[in-house]
Amino acid sequence: MDRVTNTNRRGVLRAGAGLVAGGALAAGCGAGQDGPPATAGSTSASPSPSTARAAGHPSAGAQAAPAPRAYPGLPAQITHGPRTRPQVALTFHGQGDPGIAHSLLSTAERHGAHLTVLAVGTWLDEHPDVARRILDGGHDLGNHTQRHISVNAMPEAAARKEITDCADRLKKLTGSIGTWFRPSRSPVASPLVARLAREAGYPHVLSYDVDSLDYTSPGAAAVTRKVLAEVRNGSVVSMHFGYPGTVAALPDVLHELDRRALRAVTTTELLS
């Protein structure tokens, strides 16, 4: 796939039109990236009663989210799943304008795909309804630290707080600390951070073997080419909410995965 079709580009960018004007979007997890801008000024409608309830506790009658689980025989830091099954996991660093997140989730669901979202705690504080939206769509939800800063570079007490604060947000919103933990600003956790994550209740750290580099804003065609050139059975792909190029790339990525008979599943399904 050398390019994103004009039809796809127009359709998906219309869905996110106006969401990102006026400034940069959330930064990716590459080393040396600056911290993401605050999103508290984003315009949104007044919260509904269900959203207000989500800010304090899981919605009445909502099923509790799955808890983390150990996968015997798999390493402490997981980069991919079995190479013997035609499945891949598209994982998203969760922050940025929630309108783009909703567009990506809806696109995946129209294609029968399920995603894994590693959410930033401050993002959940600002947009608490997104946690339940992710779970209700059949997607995985996990922990990407509270403030999305370089957790590997922090002293022990501060790094622990980054992990547990986000876990607490997830627990408050969904009844679970989330199924996965991924460190911020690095594809892998330091030994200290991996230990702290285990102590917080995450038996594994979720890394990846394919980096879309979408956070560098290379354009939808470049994101599509990068993913499709490297993805294979069992791959875990790193992508981001918050970037219109990712919205534009996702339909073509999913179409080509379908053509190759590769199913996009949650990380939990990939490893089960």
CORPEVEN-V175409 format. One record per pair of residues at least 24 apart in sequence whose ideal C-beta (glycine too) atoms are under 10 Angstrom apart, sorted by the first residue. I is the first residue (numbers start at 1). J is the second residue. Records with the same first field share a line. If there is no record, write none. Layout:
I = J ; J
This chain:
1 = 221 ; 224 ; 225 ; 227 ; 228 ; 229 ; 249 ; 252 ; 253 ; 255 ; 256 ; 259
2 = 221 ; 224 ; 225
3 = 219 ; 220 ; 221 ; 222 ; 224 ; 225 ; 252
4 = 219 ; 220 ; 221 ; 222 ; 223 ; 224 ; 225 ; 245 ; 248 ; 249 ; 250 ; 251 ; 252 ; 253
5 = 220 ; 248 ; 251 ; 252 ; 255
7 = 251
8 = 107 ; 220 ; 224 ; 247 ; 248 ; 249 ; 250 ; 251 ; 252 ; 255
9 = 220 ; 221 ; 244 ; 245 ; 247 ; 248 ; 249 ; 251 ; 252
10 = 248
11 = 107 ; 247 ; 248 ; 251
12 = 100 ; 103 ; 104 ; 107 ; 220 ; 244 ; 245 ; 246 ; 247 ; 248 ; 249 ; 250 ; 251 ; 252
13 = 103 ; 220 ; 244 ; 245 ; 247 ; 248
14 = 103
15 = 99 ; 100 ; 102 ; 103 ; 104 ; 106 ; 107 ; 244 ; 247 ; 248
16 = 97 ; 99 ; 100 ; 101 ; 102 ; 103 ; 104 ; 243 ; 244 ; 246 ; 247 ; 248
17 = 99 ; 244
18 = 43 ; 97 ; 99
19 = 43 ; 96 ; 97 ; 98 ; 99 ; 100 ; 101 ; 102 ; 103 ; 242 ; 244 ; 247
20 = 96 ; 97 ; 99 ; 100 ; 242 ; 243 ; 244 ; 247
24 = 217 ; 242
25 = 95 ; 96 ; 97 ; 100 ; 215 ; 217 ; 240 ; 241 ; 242 ; 243 ; 244 ; 245 ; 246
26 = 93 ; 94 ; 95 ; 96 ; 97 ; 100 ; 120 ; 123 ; 148 ; 215 ; 240 ; 241 ; 242 ; 243
27 = 93 ; 95 ; 96 ; 148 ; 185 ; 215 ; 216 ; 240 ; 242
28 = 93 ; 148 ; 184 ; 185 ; 211 ; 212 ; 213 ; 214 ; 215 ; 216 ; 217 ; 238 ; 239 ; 240 ; 242 ; 243
29 = 93 ; 118 ; 144 ; 145 ; 148 ; 150 ; 182 ; 183 ; 184 ; 185 ; 186 ; 187 ; 208 ; 211 ; 215 ; 238 ; 240
30 = 185 ; 186 ; 187 ; 211 ; 213 ; 215 ; 216 ; 238
31 = 150 ; 152 ; 185 ; 186 ; 187
32 = 150 ; 185
33 = 148 ; 150 ; 184 ; 185 ; 215 ; 216
35 = 147 ; 148 ; 149 ; 150 ; 184 ; 185
36 = 93 ; 95 ; 96 ; 120 ; 122 ; 123 ; 147 ; 148 ; 149 ; 184 ; 215 ; 240 ; 242
37 = 96 ; 242
38 = 122 ; 126
39 = 95 ; 96 ; 97 ; 98 ; 122 ; 123 ; 126 ; 127 ; 242
40 = 122 ; 125 ; 126
42 = 96 ; 97 ; 98 ; 99 ; 126 ; 127
43 = 97 ; 99
44 = 97 ; 98 ; 99 ; 126 ; 127 ; 129
47 = 127 ; 128 ; 129
48 = 129
50 = 129 ; 132
51 = 127 ; 128 ; 129 ; 130 ; 132 ; 133
52 = 128 ; 129
53 = 128 ; 129 ; 132
54 = 124 ; 127 ; 128 ; 129 ; 130 ; 131 ; 132 ; 133 ; 172 ; 173 ; 174
55 = 124 ; 125 ; 126 ; 127 ; 128 ; 129 ; 172 ; 173
56 = 128 ; 172 ; 173
57 = 128 ; 171 ; 172 ; 173 ; 174 ; 175
58 = 131 ; 132 ; 135 ; 171 ; 172 ; 173 ; 174 ; 175 ; 176
59 = 129 ; 132 ; 136 ; 173 ; 174
62 = 132 ; 135 ; 136 ; 173 ; 174 ; 175
63 = 135 ; 136 ; 174 ; 175
64 = 135 ; 171 ; 174 ; 175 ; 176
65 = 131 ; 132 ; 134 ; 135 ; 140 ; 141 ; 142 ; 170 ; 171 ; 173 ; 174 ; 175 ; 176 ; 177 ; 178 ; 179
66 = 135 ; 140 ; 141 ; 174 ; 175 ; 176 ; 178 ; 179 ; 266 ; 268
67 = 171 ; 175 ; 176 ; 177 ; 178 ; 179 ; 201 ; 202
68 = 142 ; 143 ; 167 ; 176 ; 177 ; 178 ; 179 ; 180 ; 181 ; 197 ; 198 ; 200 ; 201 ; 202 ; 203 ; 204 ; 268
69 = 179 ; 202 ; 203 ; 204 ; 268 ; 271 ; 272
70 = 198 ; 202 ; 203 ; 204
71 = 203 ; 204 ; 268 ; 271 ; 272
72 = 203
74 = 203 ; 204 ; 271
75 = 204 ; 205 ; 207
76 = 189 ; 191 ; 194 ; 195 ; 197 ; 198 ; 202 ; 203 ; 204 ; 205
77 = 182 ; 183 ; 187 ; 188 ; 189 ; 194 ; 197 ; 204 ; 205 ; 206 ; 207
78 = 180 ; 203 ; 204 ; 205 ; 206 ; 207 ; 208 ; 209 ; 236 ; 267 ; 270 ; 271
79 = 187 ; 188 ; 205 ; 206 ; 207 ; 208 ; 209 ; 210 ; 234 ; 235 ; 236
80 = 207 ; 208 ; 209 ; 210 ; 232 ; 233 ; 234 ; 235 ; 236 ; 237 ; 270 ; 271
81 = 209 ; 233 ; 234 ; 235 ; 236 ; 265 ; 267 ; 269 ; 270 ; 271 ; 272
82 = 233 ; 234 ; 270 ; 271 ; 272
83 = 232 ; 233 ; 234 ; 235
84 = 233 ; 234
85 = 233 ; 234 ; 262 ; 263 ; 265 ; 269 ; 270
86 = 232 ; 233 ; 234 ; 257 ; 260 ; 261 ; 262 ; 263
87 = 233 ; 234 ; 235 ; 257 ; 262 ; 263 ; 264 ; 265 ; 266 ; 269 ; 270 ; 271 ; 272
88 = 113 ; 209 ; 210 ; 227 ; 231 ; 232 ; 233 ; 234 ; 235 ; 236 ; 237 ; 253 ; 257 ; 260 ; 262 ; 263 ; 264 ; 265 ; 267 ; 270
89 = 114 ; 115 ; 116 ; 140 ; 180 ; 206 ; 208 ; 210 ; 234 ; 235 ; 236 ; 237 ; 238 ; 263 ; 264 ; 265 ; 266 ; 267 ; 268 ; 269 ; 270 ; 271
90 = 114 ; 115 ; 116 ; 117 ; 139 ; 208 ; 210 ; 212 ; 227 ; 231 ; 235 ; 236 ; 237 ; 238 ; 239 ; 250 ; 253 ; 254 ; 257 ; 264 ; 265 ; 266 ; 267
91 = 115 ; 116 ; 117 ; 118 ; 140 ; 142 ; 144 ; 180 ; 182 ; 206 ; 207 ; 208 ; 210 ; 212 ; 236 ; 237 ; 238 ; 239 ; 240 ; 266 ; 267 ; 270
92 = 116 ; 117 ; 118 ; 119 ; 134 ; 139 ; 140 ; 144 ; 212 ; 214 ; 237 ; 238 ; 239 ; 240 ; 241 ; 242 ; 246 ; 250
93 = 117 ; 118 ; 119 ; 120 ; 123 ; 144 ; 148 ; 182 ; 184 ; 214 ; 215 ; 238 ; 239 ; 240 ; 241 ; 242
94 = 118 ; 119 ; 120 ; 121 ; 123 ; 124 ; 127 ; 130 ; 131 ; 134 ; 141 ; 142 ; 143 ; 144 ; 148 ; 182 ; 240 ; 241 ; 242
95 = 119 ; 120 ; 121 ; 122 ; 123 ; 124 ; 126 ; 127 ; 130 ; 144 ; 148 ; 184 ; 240 ; 241 ; 242
96 = 120 ; 123 ; 127 ; 215 ; 240 ; 241 ; 242 ; 243 ; 246
97 = 123 ; 127 ; 241 ; 242 ; 243 ; 244
98 = 123 ; 126 ; 127 ; 129 ; 130 ; 133 ; 241 ; 242
99 = 127 ; 241 ; 242 ; 247
100 = 240 ; 241 ; 242 ; 243 ; 244 ; 246 ; 247
101 = 127 ; 130 ; 133 ; 134 ; 241 ; 242 ; 247
102 = 127 ; 129 ; 130 ; 133 ; 134 ; 137 ; 241
103 = 241 ; 244 ; 246 ; 247 ; 250
104 = 239 ; 240 ; 241 ; 242 ; 243 ; 246 ; 247 ; 250
105 = 130 ; 133 ; 134 ; 136 ; 137 ; 138 ; 139 ; 241
106 = 133 ; 137
107 = 247 ; 248 ; 250 ; 251 ; 253 ; 254
108 = 137 ; 138 ; 139 ; 250 ; 251 ; 254 ; 264
109 = 137 ; 138 ; 139
110 = 251 ; 254
111 = 250 ; 251 ; 253 ; 254 ; 255 ; 257 ; 258 ; 264
112 = 254 ; 258 ; 263 ; 264
113 = 138 ; 139 ; 250 ; 253 ; 254 ; 257 ; 258 ; 263 ; 264 ; 265 ; 266
114 = 138 ; 139 ; 140 ; 263 ; 264 ; 265 ; 266 ; 267 ; 268 ; 269 ; 270
115 = 139 ; 140 ; 141 ; 237 ; 239 ; 241 ; 250 ; 264 ; 265 ; 266 ; 267
116 = 140 ; 141 ; 142 ; 179 ; 180 ; 182 ; 206 ; 208 ; 236 ; 237 ; 239 ; 264 ; 265 ; 266 ; 267 ; 268 ; 269 ; 270
117 = 141 ; 142 ; 144 ; 178 ; 180 ; 241 ; 266
118 = 142 ; 143 ; 144 ; 145 ; 166 ; 178 ; 179 ; 180 ; 181 ; 182 ; 183 ; 184 ; 206 ; 238 ; 240 ; 241 ; 267
119 = 143 ; 144 ; 145 ; 148 ; 166 ; 169 ; 170 ; 173 ; 178 ; 182 ; 241
120 = 144 ; 145 ; 146 ; 147 ; 148 ; 149 ; 166 ; 169 ; 184 ; 241
121 = 145 ; 146 ; 147 ; 148 ; 162 ; 163 ; 164 ; 165 ; 166 ; 167 ; 168 ; 169 ; 170
122 = 146 ; 147 ; 148 ; 165 ; 166 ; 169
123 = 147 ; 148 ; 166 ; 169 ; 241 ; 242
124 = 166 ; 169 ; 170 ; 172 ; 173 ; 174
125 = 165 ; 166 ; 169 ; 172 ; 173
128 = 169 ; 172 ; 173 ; 174
129 = 173
130 = 173 ; 241
131 = 169 ; 170 ; 172 ; 173 ; 174 ; 176 ; 178
132 = 173 ; 174
134 = 174
135 = 173 ; 174 ; 175 ; 176 ; 178
138 = 265 ; 266 ; 269
139 = 266 ; 267 ; 268
140 = 178 ; 179 ; 180 ; 206 ; 265 ; 266 ; 267 ; 268 ; 269 ; 270
141 = 170 ; 173 ; 174 ; 176 ; 177 ; 178 ; 179 ; 180 ; 266
142 = 166 ; 167 ; 170 ; 176 ; 177 ; 178 ; 179 ; 180 ; 181 ; 182 ; 202 ; 206 ; 267 ; 268
143 = 167 ; 168 ; 169 ; 170 ; 177 ; 178 ; 179 ; 180 ; 181 ; 182 ; 183 ; 184 ; 197 ; 200 ; 201 ; 202 ; 206
144 = 178 ; 180 ; 181 ; 182 ; 183 ; 184 ; 206
145 = 181 ; 182 ; 183 ; 184 ; 185 ; 193 ; 197
146 = 184
147 = 184
148 = 184 ; 185
149 = 184 ; 185
150 = 183 ; 184 ; 185 ; 186
151 = 182 ; 183 ; 184 ; 185 ; 186 ; 189 ; 190 ; 192 ; 193 ; 196 ; 197
152 = 183 ; 184 ; 185 ; 186 ; 188 ; 189 ; 190 ; 191 ; 192 ; 193 ; 194
153 = 185 ; 186 ; 190 ; 193
154 = 190 ; 192 ; 193 ; 196
155 = 192
156 = 192 ; 193 ; 195 ; 196
157 = 196
159 = 183 ; 189 ; 190 ; 192 ; 193 ; 195 ; 196 ; 197
160 = 192 ; 193 ; 195 ; 196 ; 197 ; 199 ; 200
161 = 196
162 = 193 ; 196
163 = 189 ; 193 ; 196 ; 197 ; 199 ; 200 ; 201 ; 202
164 = 196 ; 197 ; 199 ; 200 ; 201
166 = 200
167 = 197 ; 200 ; 201 ; 202
168 = 200
171 = 201
176 = 201
177 = 201 ; 202
178 = 202
179 = 204 ; 206 ; 266 ; 267 ; 268
180 = 204 ; 205 ; 206 ; 266 ; 267 ; 268
181 = 205 ; 206
182 = 206 ; 207 ; 208 ; 236 ; 238
183 = 207
187 = 211 ; 238
204 = 267 ; 271
206 = 236 ; 238 ; 267 ; 271
207 = 236 ; 238
208 = 235 ; 236 ; 237 ; 238 ; 239 ; 267
209 = 234 ; 235 ; 236 ; 237 ; 238
210 = 235 ; 236 ; 237 ; 238 ; 239
211 = 237 ; 238 ; 239
212 = 237 ; 238 ; 239 ; 240 ; 243 ; 245 ; 246 ; 249 ; 253
213 = 238 ; 239 ; 240
214 = 238 ; 239 ; 240 ; 241 ; 242 ; 243 ; 244 ; 245 ; 246 ; 247 ; 249 ; 250
215 = 239 ; 240 ; 242 ; 243 ; 245 ; 246
216 = 243 ; 245
217 = 243 ; 244 ; 245 ; 246
218 = 243 ; 245 ; 249
219 = 244 ; 245 ; 248 ; 249
220 = 244 ; 245 ; 246 ; 247 ; 248 ; 249 ; 250 ; 251 ; 252 ; 253
221 = 245 ; 248 ; 249 ; 252
222 = 249
223 = 248 ; 249 ; 250 ; 252 ; 253
224 = 248 ; 249 ; 250 ; 251 ; 252 ; 253 ; 255 ; 256
225 = 249 ; 252 ; 253
226 = 253
227 = 252 ; 253 ; 256 ; 257
228 = 252 ; 253 ; 256 ; 257 ; 259 ; 260 ; 262
231 = 256 ; 257 ; 260 ; 262 ; 264
232 = 260 ; 262
233 = 260 ; 262
234 = 262 ; 270 ; 271
235 = 262 ; 270
236 = 267 ; 270 ; 271
237 = 264
